[in-house]
Amino acid sequence: LRIKKGCVSVLTQPHLMTLPQSMAGKKYIFVAWSGLYGESYDKVALTPGVSTLADLEVSVNNLKTRSGGGVVDRELHLLWHGKQAEVSPQYNNDVTTVSLLKNTKKFRIIMQMLDDSNIDVDDYDFRIVSPNGRYDHENGLLGDETDEKVEYTTYHTENDSETGAIAELNTLRLMTDKENRLVITHKPSGNVILDISLNKYLNALRLQQYSDLPLQEYLDRADKHGIILFFKGMDSNGNYISVDVQINGWLIRKQEVDGV
């Protein structure tokens, strides 16, 4: 953001917006949302001189409505948020930088069988379930955790003869004070074969160099995760003897029971 004589309220250069000179010497709060493409998100229309920061709201759109929430089955545009408070530009060419935080997160899930049996990605439903569909001007979540859960399903799946069943899905910002879960269901039988807390297991994989970071900051910094699931002894109904879970290369769970 740069103060300059005249009024040009569009991006004159990549990531640079020029503001009118009349704004110099006053205090402002700048809120930036980047990536608000209509195919992915909605924003509340604001009225100059009437609307306040409390009216600003951004939400994921085109939900396939379900009772108590919605379903996102597509790849979302990258979404970024930033806020800079108590800004008081004084002179021409003053530049204020608004740092952005990336809200979109991507997961690549691989399912492999340890006993050389076949696995078909089309037999499984992958979902990340989170109440993270609406945001306020501070990038905080709006809505009720129970009534506004969003289920993010796959936008890409494939079978690989060497790797196994592969699924990719995305979600928005993961908050530590909300429940975020990864759920995998065996479609033919309807059996839930995996239901884990993402907060718990993403936290478990942190390297020592990141141990001093608050968990929320760690989740905000990471935007891509790889999860590998190793199954053994799975039958036609999705029942199995054991499962190992690796996230970003770290083995964090070994389960020796029928089911999870």
Protein Blocks (a to p, Z undefined) as FASTA:
>chain_A
ZZdedjdfbdfbghiacddfklgoiacdddddehiafklbccddddehkacfklpccdde
hiacdehiacdfbdcddddddddehiacfbghiacddddddfbdcdddddddfklpacdf
klpccddddfklbccfkopaedjfklmcccdddfbdcddfklopcdddddddddfkbccd
dddddfknopafbdcdfklmmmmmpcfklmmpcfklmmmmpmcdcdddddehiafkopaf
bdcddeehiafbdcdbedZZ
